Amino acid sequence: MAEDRHGPGRGAWLCRDSPACLEAAVRRHGFDRAFGAAIDAAALAELHAHLGEGWGDATPDVRG
C-alpha cells in the first residue's frame, strides 16, 4: 500500500499558539470530521488543557 496524504488516518492539524484555532475546530466539529467519529466533550476539554500549558511559551527558532 502506498503512502497517501489524502487517505484515511491522516489525523487533524491545529494552529500553533492559537486557542482561537482550537475553539473554532471544536465549534465546527472539525475533529469529528477529521477522525470520522464523534469526539466527546471530556476529550476535547483535556486537549484544550494540555495545549493550554504550552500557549504563551516562546517557540524556539530552529532555522539556525
CHARMM-style PDB file with segment names, atoms N, HN, CA, C and O in Angstrom:
ATOM      1  N   MET     1       0.843  -1.181   0.000  1.00  0.00      PROA
ATOM      2  CA  MET     1       0.000   0.000   0.000  1.00  0.00      PROA
ATOM      3  C   MET     1       0.886   1.242   0.000  1.00  0.00      PROA
ATOM      4  O   MET     1       1.826   1.324   0.790  1.00  0.00      PROA
ATOM      5  N   ALA     2       0.613   2.177  -0.844  1.00  0.00      PROA
ATOM      6  HN  ALA     2      -0.151   2.111  -1.486  1.00  0.00      PROA
ATOM      7  CA  ALA     2       1.397   3.399  -0.950  1.00  0.00      PROA
ATOM      8  C   ALA     2       0.931   4.439   0.066  1.00  0.00      PROA
ATOM      9  O   ALA     2      -0.224   4.450   0.490  1.00  0.00      PROA
ATOM     10  N   GLU     3       1.847   5.296   0.434  1.00  0.00      PROA
ATOM     11  HN  GLU     3       2.786   5.288   0.088  1.00  0.00      PROA
ATOM     12  CA  GLU     3       1.512   6.409   1.320  1.00  0.00      PROA
ATOM     13  C   GLU     3       0.634   7.395   0.553  1.00  0.00      PROA
ATOM     14  O   GLU     3       0.852   7.640  -0.633  1.00  0.00      PROA
ATOM     15  N   ASP     4      -0.353   7.953   1.236  1.00  0.00      PROA
ATOM     16  HN  ASP     4      -0.530   7.754   2.200  1.00  0.00      PROA
ATOM     17  CA  ASP     4      -1.286   8.869   0.592  1.00  0.00      PROA
ATOM     18  C   ASP     4      -1.661   9.977   1.570  1.00  0.00      PROA
ATOM     19  O   ASP     4      -2.246   9.699   2.616  1.00  0.00      PROA
ATOM     20  N   ARG     5      -1.340  11.203   1.254  1.00  0.00      PROA
ATOM     21  HN  ARG     5      -0.864  11.429   0.404  1.00  0.00      PROA
ATOM     22  CA  ARG     5      -1.676  12.328   2.136  1.00  0.00      PROA
ATOM     23  C   ARG     5      -3.179  12.511   2.271  1.00  0.00      PROA
ATOM     24  O   ARG     5      -3.636  13.130   3.232  1.00  0.00      PROA
ATOM     25  N   HSD     6      -3.944  11.995   1.349  1.00  0.00      PROA
ATOM     26  HN  HSD     6      -3.573  11.492   0.569  1.00  0.00      PROA
ATOM     27  CA  HSD     6      -5.387  12.203   1.371  1.00  0.00      PROA
ATOM     28  C   HSD     6      -6.142  10.952   1.804  1.00  0.00      PROA
ATOM     29  O   HSD     6      -7.370  10.911   1.719  1.00  0.00      PROA
ATOM     30  N   GLY     7      -5.441   9.957   2.255  1.00  0.00      PROA
ATOM     31  HN  GLY     7      -4.444   9.990   2.325  1.00  0.00      PROA
ATOM     32  CA  GLY     7      -6.078   8.710   2.668  1.00  0.00      PROA
ATOM     33  C   GLY     7      -6.584   8.763   4.095  1.00  0.00      PROA
ATOM     34  O   GLY     7      -6.396   9.764   4.787  1.00  0.00      PROA
ATOM     35  N   PRO     8      -7.218   7.702   4.537  1.00  0.00      PROA
ATOM     36  CA  PRO     8      -7.741   7.658   5.901  1.00  0.00      PROA
ATOM     37  C   PRO     8      -6.605   7.640   6.918  1.00  0.00      PROA
ATOM     38  O   PRO     8      -5.501   7.180   6.628  1.00  0.00      PROA
ATOM     39  N   GLY     9      -6.891   8.143   8.105  1.00  0.00      PROA
ATOM     40  HN  GLY     9      -7.788   8.517   8.341  1.00  0.00      PROA
ATOM     41  CA  GLY     9      -5.927   8.108   9.191  1.00  0.00      PROA
ATOM     42  C   GLY     9      -4.936   9.254   9.202  1.00  0.00      PROA
ATOM     43  O   GLY     9      -3.900   9.172   9.862  1.00  0.00      PROA
ATOM     44  N   ARG    10      -5.237  10.311   8.486  1.00  0.00      PROA
ATOM     45  HN  ARG    10      -6.078  10.378   7.950  1.00  0.00      PROA
ATOM     46  CA  ARG    10      -4.318  11.446   8.427  1.00  0.00      PROA
ATOM     47  C   ARG    10      -4.266  12.209   9.726  1.00  0.00      PROA
ATOM     48  O   ARG    10      -3.239  12.820  10.022  1.00  0.00      PROA
ATOM     49  N   GLY    11      -5.323  12.204  10.519  1.00  0.00      PROA
ATOM     50  HN  GLY    11      -6.157  11.708  10.278  1.00  0.00      PROA
ATOM     51  CA  GLY    11      -5.342  12.954  11.769  1.00  0.00      PROA
ATOM     52  C   GLY    11      -5.910  14.334  11.581  1.00  0.00      PROA
ATOM     53  O   GLY    11      -6.652  14.594  10.634  1.00  0.00      PROA
ATOM     54  N   ALA    12      -5.555  15.221  12.494  1.00  0.00      PROA
ATOM     55  HN  ALA    12      -4.953  15.009  13.263  1.00  0.00      PROA
ATOM     56  CA  ALA    12      -6.067  16.587  12.465  1.00  0.00      PROA
ATOM     57  C   ALA    12      -4.918  17.548  12.745  1.00  0.00      PROA
ATOM     58  O   ALA    12      -4.029  17.251  13.544  1.00  0.00      PROA
ATOM     59  N   TRP    13      -4.943  18.685  12.093  1.00  0.00      PROA
ATOM     60  HN  TRP    13      -5.665  18.927  11.445  1.00  0.00      PROA
ATOM     61  CA  TRP    13      -3.917  19.706  12.274  1.00  0.00      PROA
ATOM     62  C   TRP    13      -4.490  20.857  13.074  1.00  0.00      PROA
ATOM     63  O   TRP    13      -5.669  21.182  12.940  1.00  0.00      PROA
ATOM     64  N   LEU    14      -3.668  21.477  13.905  1.00  0.00      PROA
ATOM     65  HN  LEU    14      -2.710  21.213  14.015  1.00  0.00      PROA
ATOM     66  CA  LEU    14      -4.065  22.656  14.677  1.00  0.00      PROA
ATOM     67  C   LEU    14      -3.087  23.788  14.429  1.00  0.00      PROA
ATOM     68  O   LEU    14      -1.930  23.557  14.079  1.00  0.00      PROA
ATOM     69  N   CYS    15      -3.554  25.008  14.610  1.00  0.00      PROA
ATOM     70  HN  CYS    15      -4.494  25.196  14.893  1.00  0.00      PROA
ATOM     71  CA  CYS    15      -2.676  26.172  14.532  1.00  0.00      PROA
ATOM     72  C   CYS    15      -1.833  26.228  15.803  1.00  0.00      PROA
ATOM     73  O   CYS    15      -2.330  25.953  16.894  1.00  0.00      PROA
ATOM     74  N   ARG    16      -0.582  26.579  15.662  1.00  0.00      PROA
ATOM     75  HN  ARG    16      -0.178  26.803  14.775  1.00  0.00      PROA
ATOM     76  CA  ARG    16       0.302  26.692  16.818  1.00  0.00      PROA
ATOM     77  C   ARG    16      -0.009  27.980  17.586  1.00  0.00      PROA
ATOM     78  O   ARG    16      -0.261  29.028  16.992  1.00  0.00      PROA
ATOM     79  N   ASP    17       0.015  27.880  18.906  1.00  0.00      PROA
ATOM     80  HN  ASP    17       0.220  27.029  19.388  1.00  0.00      PROA
ATOM     81  CA  ASP    17      -0.149  29.041  19.793  1.00  0.00      PROA
ATOM     82  C   ASP    17      -1.455  29.787  19.554  1.00  0.00      PROA
ATOM     83  O   ASP    17      -1.485  31.016  19.621  1.00  0.00      PROA
ATOM     84  N   SER    18      -2.522  29.068  19.279  1.00  0.00      PROA
ATOM     85  HN  SER    18      -2.498  28.070  19.225  1.00  0.00      PROA
ATOM     86  CA  SER    18      -3.788  29.740  18.982  1.00  0.00      PROA
ATOM     87  C   SER    18      -4.974  29.039  19.630  1.00  0.00      PROA
ATOM     88  O   SER    18      -5.536  28.104  19.060  1.00  0.00      PROA
ATOM     89  N   PRO    19      -5.357  29.496  20.833  1.00  0.00      PROA
ATOM     90  CA  PRO    19      -6.560  28.936  21.451  1.00  0.00      PROA
ATOM     91  C   PRO    19      -7.795  29.140  20.565  1.00  0.00      PROA
ATOM     92  O   PRO    19      -8.696  28.302  20.556  1.00  0.00      PROA
ATOM     93  N   ALA    20      -7.838  30.243  19.828  1.00  0.00      PROA
ATOM     94  HN  ALA    20      -7.106  30.925  19.835  1.00  0.00      PROA
ATOM     95  CA  ALA    20      -8.987  30.519  18.954  1.00  0.00      PROA
ATOM     96  C   ALA    20      -9.104  29.464  17.858  1.00  0.00      PROA
ATOM     97  O   ALA    20     -10.214  29.114  17.458  1.00  0.00      PROA
ATOM     98  N   CYS    21      -7.980  28.956  17.370  1.00  0.00      PROA
ATOM     99  HN  CYS    21      -7.079  29.241  17.695  1.00  0.00      PROA
ATOM    100  CA  CYS    21      -7.986  27.922  16.336  1.00  0.00      PROA
ATOM    101  C   CYS    21      -8.617  26.642  16.885  1.00  0.00      PROA
ATOM    102  O   CYS    21      -9.455  26.023  16.229  1.00  0.00      PROA
ATOM    103  N   LEU    22      -8.210  26.256  18.084  1.00  0.00      PROA
ATOM    104  HN  LEU    22      -7.530  26.759  18.617  1.00  0.00      PROA
ATOM    105  CA  LEU    22      -8.783  25.062  18.711  1.00  0.00      PROA
ATOM    106  C   LEU    22     -10.277  25.241  18.950  1.00  0.00      PROA
ATOM    107  O   LEU    22     -11.067  24.337  18.674  1.00  0.00      PROA
ATOM    108  N   GLU    23     -10.664  26.406  19.464  1.00  0.00      PROA
ATOM    109  HN  GLU    23     -10.023  27.140  19.688  1.00  0.00      PROA
ATOM    110  CA  GLU    23     -12.082  26.662  19.732  1.00  0.00      PROA
ATOM    111  C   GLU    23     -12.907  26.622  18.451  1.00  0.00      PROA
ATOM    112  O   GLU    23     -14.034  26.127  18.454  1.00  0.00      PROA
ATOM    113  N   ALA    24     -12.355  27.140  17.360  1.00  0.00      PROA
ATOM    114  HN  ALA    24     -11.440  27.543  17.358  1.00  0.00      PROA
ATOM    115  CA  ALA    24     -13.061  27.101  16.069  1.00  0.00      PROA
ATOM    116  C   ALA    24     -13.193  25.661  15.576  1.00  0.00      PROA
ATOM    117  O   ALA    24     -14.237  25.289  15.041  1.00  0.00      PROA
ATOM    118  N   ALA    25     -12.151  24.848  15.749  1.00  0.00      PROA
ATOM    119  HN  ALA    25     -11.303  25.151  16.183  1.00  0.00      PROA
ATOM    120  CA  ALA    25     -12.216  23.450  15.327  1.00  0.00      PROA
ATOM    121  C   ALA    25     -13.283  22.694  16.112  1.00  0.00      PROA
ATOM    122  O   ALA    25     -14.011  21.876  15.550  1.00  0.00      PROA
ATOM    123  N   VAL    26     -13.375  22.970  17.407  1.00  0.00      PROA
ATOM    124  HN  VAL    26     -12.783  23.635  17.863  1.00  0.00      PROA
ATOM    125  CA  VAL    26     -14.396  22.317  18.241  1.00  0.00      PROA
ATOM    126  C   VAL    26     -15.788  22.784  17.815  1.00  0.00      PROA
ATOM    127  O   VAL    26     -16.699  21.972  17.650  1.00  0.00      PROA
ATOM    128  N   ARG    27     -15.945  24.094  17.640  1.00  0.00      PROA
ATOM    129  HN  ARG    27     -15.205  24.754  17.774  1.00  0.00      PROA
ATOM    130  CA  ARG    27     -17.257  24.664  17.281  1.00  0.00      PROA
ATOM    131  C   ARG    27     -17.743  24.136  15.930  1.00  0.00      PROA
ATOM    132  O   ARG    27     -18.939  23.916  15.740  1.00  0.00      PROA
ATOM    133  N   ARG    28     -16.821  23.937  15.005  1.00  0.00      PROA
ATOM    134  HN  ARG    28     -15.850  24.117  15.160  1.00  0.00      PROA
ATOM    135  CA  ARG    28     -17.184  23.492  13.647  1.00  0.00      PROA
ATOM    136  C   ARG    28     -17.154  21.968  13.494  1.00  0.00      PROA
ATOM    137  O   ARG    28     -17.326  21.444  12.393  1.00  0.00      PROA
ATOM    138  N   HSD    29     -16.934  21.260  14.615  1.00  0.00      PROA
ATOM    139  HN  HSD    29     -16.795  21.685  15.509  1.00  0.00      PROA
ATOM    140  CA  HSD    29     -16.886  19.789  14.622  1.00  0.00      PROA
ATOM    141  C   HSD    29     -15.790  19.263  13.695  1.00  0.00      PROA
ATOM    142  O   HSD    29     -15.946  18.221  13.057  1.00  0.00      PROA
ATOM    143  N   GLY    30     -14.686  19.998  13.633  1.00  0.00      PROA
ATOM    144  HN  GLY    30     -14.560  20.844  14.151  1.00  0.00      PROA
ATOM    145  CA  GLY    30     -13.574  19.609  12.775  1.00  0.00      PROA
ATOM    146  C   GLY    30     -12.925  18.296  13.187  1.00  0.00      PROA
ATOM    147  O   GLY    30     -12.488  17.527  12.330  1.00  0.00      PROA
ATOM    148  N   PHE    31     -12.856  18.029  14.495  1.00  0.00      PROA
ATOM    149  HN  PHE    31     -13.210  18.654  15.190  1.00  0.00      PROA
ATOM    150  CA  PHE    31     -12.257  16.778  14.946  1.00  0.00      PROA
ATOM    151  C   PHE    31     -13.136  15.598  14.572  1.00  0.00      PROA
ATOM    152  O   PHE    31     -12.637  14.543  14.182  1.00  0.00      PROA
ATOM    153  N   ASP    32     -14.441  15.776  14.689  1.00  0.00      PROA
ATOM    154  HN  ASP    32     -14.846  16.634  15.006  1.00  0.00      PROA
ATOM    155  CA  ASP    32     -15.366  14.707  14.309  1.00  0.00      PROA
ATOM    156  C   ASP    32     -15.166  14.324  12.843  1.00  0.00      PROA
ATOM    157  O   ASP    32     -15.121  13.143  12.499  1.00  0.00      PROA
ATOM    158  N   ARG    33     -15.045  15.345  11.981  1.00  0.00      PROA
ATOM    159  HN  ARG    33     -15.081  16.305  12.261  1.00  0.00      PROA
ATOM    160  CA  ARG    33     -14.844  15.080  10.553  1.00  0.00      PROA
ATOM    161  C   ARG    33     -13.474  14.469  10.298  1.00  0.00      PROA
ATOM    162  O   ARG    33     -13.352  13.525   9.518  1.00  0.00      PROA
ATOM    163  N   ALA    34     -12.432  15.003  10.955  1.00  0.00      PROA
ATOM    164  HN  ALA    34     -12.530  15.769  11.589  1.00  0.00      PROA
ATOM    165  CA  ALA    34     -11.069  14.529  10.708  1.00  0.00      PROA
ATOM    166  C   ALA    34     -10.891  13.076  11.109  1.00  0.00      PROA
ATOM    167  O   ALA    34     -10.209  12.316  10.422  1.00  0.00      PROA
ATOM    168  N   PHE    35     -11.506  12.688  12.225  1.00  0.00      PROA
ATOM    169  HN  PHE    35     -12.061  13.306  12.783  1.00  0.00      PROA
ATOM    170  CA  PHE    35     -11.330  11.330  12.724  1.00  0.00      PROA
ATOM    171  C   PHE    35     -12.464  10.395  12.333  1.00  0.00      PROA
ATOM    172  O   PHE    35     -12.401   9.193  12.592  1.00  0.00      PROA
ATOM    173  N   GLY    36     -13.506  10.947  11.706  1.00  0.00      PROA
ATOM    174  HN  GLY    36     -13.557  11.923  11.496  1.00  0.00      PROA
ATOM    175  CA  GLY    36     -14.613  10.114  11.259  1.00  0.00      PROA
ATOM    176  C   GLY    36     -15.418   9.514  12.387  1.00  0.00      PROA
ATOM    177  O   GLY    36     -16.043   8.467  12.218  1.00  0.00      PROA
ATOM    178  N   ALA    37     -15.412  10.176  13.555  1.00  0.00      PROA
ATOM    179  HN  ALA    37     -14.904  11.026  13.693  1.00  0.00      PROA
ATOM    180  CA  ALA    37     -16.157   9.695  14.716  1.00  0.00      PROA
ATOM    181  C   ALA    37     -16.442  10.872  15.637  1.00  0.00      PROA
ATOM    182  O   ALA    37     -15.741  11.883  15.609  1.00  0.00      PROA
ATOM    183  N   ALA    38     -17.469  10.729  16.445  1.00  0.00      PROA
ATOM    184  HN  ALA    38     -18.039   9.908  16.468  1.00  0.00      PROA
ATOM    185  CA  ALA    38     -17.802  11.767  17.417  1.00  0.00      PROA
ATOM    186  C   ALA    38     -16.744  11.777  18.522  1.00  0.00      PROA
ATOM    187  O   ALA    38     -16.380  10.727  19.053  1.00  0.00      PROA
ATOM    188  N   ILE    39     -16.257  12.965  18.861  1.00  0.00      PROA
ATOM    189  HN  ILE    39     -16.552  13.818  18.430  1.00  0.00      PROA
ATOM    190  CA  ILE    39     -15.274  13.131  19.929  1.00  0.00      PROA
ATOM    191  C   ILE    39     -16.009  13.728  21.121  1.00  0.00      PROA
ATOM    192  O   ILE    39     -16.676  14.754  20.993  1.00  0.00      PROA
ATOM    193  N   ASP    40     -15.888  13.079  22.293  1.00  0.00      PROA
ATOM    194  HN  ASP    40     -15.346  12.245  22.397  1.00  0.00      PROA
ATOM    195  CA  ASP    40     -16.672  13.557  23.437  1.00  0.00      PROA
ATOM    196  C   ASP    40     -16.064  14.829  24.031  1.00  0.00      PROA
ATOM    197  O   ASP    40     -14.881  15.121  23.855  1.00  0.00      PROA
ATOM    198  N   ALA    41     -16.909  15.568  24.735  1.00  0.00      PROA
ATOM    199  HN  ALA    41     -17.870  15.330  24.878  1.00  0.00      PROA
ATOM    200  CA  ALA    41     -16.522  16.862  25.285  1.00  0.00      PROA
ATOM    201  C   ALA    41     -15.384  16.742  26.288  1.00  0.00      PROA
ATOM    202  O   ALA    41     -14.548  17.642  26.369  1.00  0.00      PROA
ATOM    203  N   ALA    42     -15.327  15.662  27.051  1.00  0.00      PROA
ATOM    204  HN  ALA    42     -16.006  14.931  26.986  1.00  0.00      PROA
ATOM    205  CA  ALA    42     -14.261  15.479  28.041  1.00  0.00      PROA
ATOM    206  C   ALA    42     -12.894  15.367  27.354  1.00  0.00      PROA
ATOM    207  O   ALA    42     -11.908  15.916  27.846  1.00  0.00      PROA
ATOM    208  N   ALA    43     -12.833  14.669  26.236  1.00  0.00      PROA
ATOM    209  HN  ALA    43     -13.634  14.223  25.837  1.00  0.00      PROA
ATOM    210  CA  ALA    43     -11.573  14.530  25.499  1.00  0.00      PROA
ATOM    211  C   ALA    43     -11.136  15.876  24.926  1.00  0.00      PROA
ATOM    212  O   ALA    43      -9.947  16.195  24.929  1.00  0.00      PROA
ATOM    213  N   LEU    44     -12.084  16.659  24.438  1.00  0.00      PROA
ATOM    214  HN  LEU    44     -13.050  16.400  24.436  1.00  0.00      PROA
ATOM    215  CA  LEU    44     -11.755  17.971  23.901  1.00  0.00      PROA
ATOM    216  C   LEU    44     -11.301  18.917  25.001  1.00  0.00      PROA
ATOM    217  O   LEU    44     -10.394  19.722  24.789  1.00  0.00      PROA
ATOM    218  N   ALA    45     -11.921  18.830  26.174  1.00  0.00      PROA
ATOM    219  HN  ALA    45     -12.658  18.176  26.346  1.00  0.00      PROA
ATOM    220  CA  ALA    45     -11.505  19.657  27.313  1.00  0.00      PROA
ATOM    221  C   ALA    45     -10.091  19.282  27.755  1.00  0.00      PROA
ATOM    222  O   ALA    45      -9.295  20.154  28.105  1.00  0.00      PROA
ATOM    223  N   GLU    46      -9.781  17.987  27.739  1.00  0.00      PROA
ATOM    224  HN  GLU    46     -10.428  17.279  27.455  1.00  0.00      PROA
ATOM    225  CA  GLU    46      -8.438  17.530  28.098  1.00  0.00      PROA
ATOM    226  C   GLU    46      -7.413  18.036  27.084  1.00  0.00      PROA
ATOM    227  O   GLU    46      -6.322  18.460  27.465  1.00  0.00      PROA
ATOM    228  N   LEU    47      -7.754  17.995  25.809  1.00  0.00      PROA
ATOM    229  HN  LEU    47      -8.640  17.651  25.499  1.00  0.00      PROA
ATOM    230  CA  LEU    47      -6.869  18.511  24.769  1.00  0.00      PROA
ATOM    231  C   LEU    47      -6.623  19.999  24.975  1.00  0.00      PROA
ATOM    232  O   LEU    47      -5.486  20.462  24.889  1.00  0.00      PROA
ATOM    233  N   HSD    48      -7.681  20.741  25.244  1.00  0.00      PROA
ATOM    234  HN  HSD    48      -8.605  20.365  25.313  1.00  0.00      PROA
ATOM    235  CA  HSD    48      -7.566  22.189  25.470  1.00  0.00      PROA
ATOM    236  C   HSD    48      -6.649  22.465  26.656  1.00  0.00      PROA
ATOM    237  O   HSD    48      -5.798  23.352  26.584  1.00  0.00      PROA
ATOM    238  N   ALA    49      -6.810  21.720  27.741  1.00  0.00      PROA
ATOM    239  HN  ALA    49      -7.501  21.000  27.800  1.00  0.00      PROA
ATOM    240  CA  ALA    49      -5.968  21.909  28.925  1.00  0.00      PROA
ATOM    241  C   ALA    49      -4.509  21.570  28.620  1.00  0.00      PROA
ATOM    242  O   ALA    49      -3.600  22.290  29.035  1.00  0.00      PROA
ATOM    243  N   HSD    50      -4.290  20.484  27.900  1.00  0.00      PROA
ATOM    244  HN  HSD    50      -5.028  19.900  27.563  1.00  0.00      PROA
ATOM    245  CA  HSD    50      -2.930  20.060  27.565  1.00  0.00      PROA
ATOM    246  C   HSD    50      -2.243  21.092  26.672  1.00  0.00      PROA
ATOM    247  O   HSD    50      -1.095  21.464  26.916  1.00  0.00      PROA
ATOM    248  N   LEU    51      -2.942  21.548  25.645  1.00  0.00      PROA
ATOM    249  HN  LEU    51      -3.875  21.246  25.446  1.00  0.00      PROA
ATOM    250  CA  LEU    51      -2.353  22.536  24.744  1.00  0.00      PROA
ATOM    251  C   LEU    51      -2.182  23.874  25.432  1.00  0.00      PROA
ATOM    252  O   LEU    51      -1.234  24.605  25.144  1.00  0.00      PROA
ATOM    253  N   GLY    52      -3.084  24.199  26.332  1.00  0.00      PROA
ATOM    254  HN  GLY    52      -3.854  23.605  26.565  1.00  0.00      PROA
ATOM    255  CA  GLY    52      -3.019  25.467  27.053  1.00  0.00      PROA
ATOM    256  C   GLY    52      -1.771  25.606  27.894  1.00  0.00      PROA
ATOM    257  O   GLY    52      -1.327  26.722  28.165  1.00  0.00      PROA
ATOM    258  N   GLU    53      -1.191  24.480  28.316  1.00  0.00      PROA
ATOM    259  HN  GLU    53      -1.551  23.573  28.096  1.00  0.00      PROA
ATOM    260  CA  GLU    53       0.034  24.523  29.108  1.00  0.00      PROA
ATOM    261  C   GLU    53       1.178  25.140  28.308  1.00  0.00      PROA
ATOM    262  O   GLU    53       2.051  25.792  28.881  1.00  0.00      PROA
ATOM    263  N   GLY    54       1.182  24.945  27.016  1.00  0.00      PROA
ATOM    264  HN  GLY    54       0.473  24.416  26.551  1.00  0.00      PROA
ATOM    265  CA  GLY    54       2.272  25.442  26.187  1.00  0.00      PROA
ATOM    266  C   GLY    54       2.003  26.776  25.522  1.00  0.00      PROA
ATOM    267  O   GLY    54       2.925  27.392  24.988  1.00  0.00      PROA
ATOM    268  N   TRP    55       0.753  27.241  25.539  1.00  0.00      PROA
ATOM    269  HN  TRP    55       0.003  26.740  25.973  1.00  0.00      PROA
ATOM    270  CA  TRP    55       0.438  28.518  24.906  1.00  0.00      PROA
ATOM    271  C   TRP    55       1.127  29.634  25.662  1.00  0.00      PROA
ATOM    272  O   TRP    55       1.099  29.682  26.892  1.00  0.00      PROA
ATOM    273  N   GLY    56       1.731  30.506  24.930  1.00  0.00      PROA
ATOM    274  HN  GLY    56       1.754  30.466  23.931  1.00  0.00      PROA
ATOM    275  CA  GLY    56       2.432  31.621  25.533  1.00  0.00      PROA
ATOM    276  C   GLY    56       3.915  31.351  25.703  1.00  0.00      PROA
ATOM    277  O   GLY    56       4.685  32.286  25.922  1.00  0.00      PROA
ATOM    278  N   ASP    57       4.334  30.101  25.608  1.00  0.00      PROA
ATOM    279  HN  ASP    57       3.708  29.341  25.429  1.00  0.00      PROA
ATOM    280  CA  ASP    57       5.760  29.781  25.684  1.00  0.00      PROA
ATOM    281  C   ASP    57       6.430  30.229  24.388  1.00  0.00      PROA
ATOM    282  O   ASP    57       5.828  30.185  23.315  1.00  0.00      PROA
ATOM    283  N   ALA    58       7.644  30.646  24.500  1.00  0.00      PROA
ATOM    284  HN  ALA    58       8.134  30.681  25.371  1.00  0.00      PROA
ATOM    285  CA  ALA    58       8.392  31.036  23.308  1.00  0.00      PROA
ATOM    286  C   ALA    58       8.669  29.805  22.451  1.00  0.00      PROA
ATOM    287  O   ALA    58       9.034  28.750  22.970  1.00  0.00      PROA
ATOM    288  N   THR    59       8.498  29.942  21.160  1.00  0.00      PROA
ATOM    289  HN  THR    59       8.201  30.799  20.739  1.00  0.00      PROA
ATOM    290  CA  THR    59       8.801  28.860  20.231  1.00  0.00      PROA
ATOM    291  C   THR    59      10.243  29.018  19.785  1.00  0.00      PROA
ATOM    292  O   THR    59      10.608  30.069  19.259  1.00  0.00      PROA
ATOM    293  N   PRO    60      11.080  27.990  19.984  1.00  0.00      PROA
ATOM    294  CA  PRO    60      12.468  28.119  19.586  1.00  0.00      PROA
ATOM    295  C   PRO    60      12.613  28.255  18.075  1.00  0.00      PROA
ATOM    296  O   PRO    60      11.864  27.645  17.312  1.00  0.00      PROA
ATOM    297  N   ASP    61      13.564  29.046  17.661  1.00  0.00      PROA
ATOM    298  HN  ASP    61      14.172  29.541  18.281  1.00  0.00      PROA
ATOM    299  CA  ASP    61      13.839  29.216  16.237  1.00  0.00      PROA
ATOM    300  C   ASP    61      14.801  28.112  15.822  1.00  0.00      PROA
ATOM    301  O   ASP    61      15.971  28.120  16.207  1.00  0.00      PROA
ATOM    302  N   VAL    62      14.309  27.170  15.043  1.00  0.00      PROA
ATOM    303  HN  VAL    62      13.360  27.163  14.730  1.00  0.00      PROA
ATOM    304  CA  VAL    62      15.120  26.017  14.646  1.00  0.00      PROA
ATOM    305  C   VAL    62      15.746  26.189  13.269  1.00  0.00      PROA
ATOM    306  O   VAL    62      16.345  25.260  12.729  1.00  0.00      PROA
ATOM    307  N   ARG    63      15.604  27.375  12.713  1.00  0.00      PROA
ATOM    308  HN  ARG    63      15.118  28.130  13.152  1.00  0.00      PROA
ATOM    309  CA  ARG    63      16.138  27.615  11.376  1.00  0.00      PROA
ATOM    310  C   ARG    63      17.650  27.807  11.386  1.00  0.00      PROA
ATOM    311  O   ARG    63      18.289  27.728  10.337  1.00  0.00      PROA
ATOM    312  N   GLY    64      18.228  28.059  12.559  1.00  0.00      PROA
ATOM    313  HN  GLY    64      17.709  28.123  13.411  1.00  0.00      PROA
ATOM    314  CA  GLY    64      19.677  28.173  12.644  1.00  0.00      PROA
ATOM    315  C   GLY    64      20.213  29.512  12.631  1.00  0.00      PROA
ATOM    316  OT1 GLY    64      21.429  29.692  12.699  1.00  0.00      PROA
TER     317      GLY     64
END
